[in-house]
Amino acid sequence: MRDSTRRALERSAELTRQNRFVEAVETAEAVFRTADYDEHREIETWLVDHADDYVRAPATERE
């Protein structure tokens, strides 16, 4: 996955935690629209692995 894609997904999670849902969806949607087939699979895996990031701060932010 491209670094820019990962950063956008992390930003989307951050915006979601801040209840800024419209911005979160816009950020994630831009990533989905530009991803190719292989990157879509990587995004899917990342989202499953990081689902908790969308409802609580990741460990690095909590420390």
JOQUIVEN-V828635 format. One record per residue. OMEGA is omega in whole degrees, 0 to 359 (none if undefined). NEAR is the number of other C-alpha atoms within 8 Angstrom. Layout:
omega=OMEGA near=NEAR
omega=OMEGA near=NEAR
This chain:
omega=178 near=7
omega=177 near=5
omega=180 near=6
omega=178 near=6
omega=180 near=9
omega=180 near=9
omega=179 near=8
omega=178 near=11
omega=177 near=11
omega=178 near=9
omega=177 near=10
omega=178 near=14
omega=179 near=12
omega=179 near=12
omega=178 near=12
omega=179 near=12
omega=179 near=11
omega=181 near=6
omega=177 near=6
omega=191 near=9
omega=181 near=8
omega=179 near=6
omega=179 near=9
omega=180 near=14
omega=179 near=9
omega=180 near=8
omega=181 near=12
omega=182 near=11
omega=179 near=8
omega=178 near=8
omega=181 near=11
omega=183 near=8
omega=184 near=6
omega=183 near=6
omega=174 near=9
omega=184 near=6
omega=182 near=6
omega=180 near=7
omega=176 near=9
omega=178 near=10
omega=179 near=8
omega=178 near=9
omega=179 near=9
omega=179 near=8
omega=180 near=8
omega=181 near=8
omega=178 near=8
omega=182 near=7
omega=185 near=6
omega=182 near=8
omega=180 near=8
omega=179 near=8
omega=182 near=11
omega=181 near=12
omega=176 near=9
omega=182 near=7
omega=175 near=12
omega=183 near=8
omega=182 near=6
omega=178 near=6
omega=183 near=6
omega=185 near=6
omega=none near=4
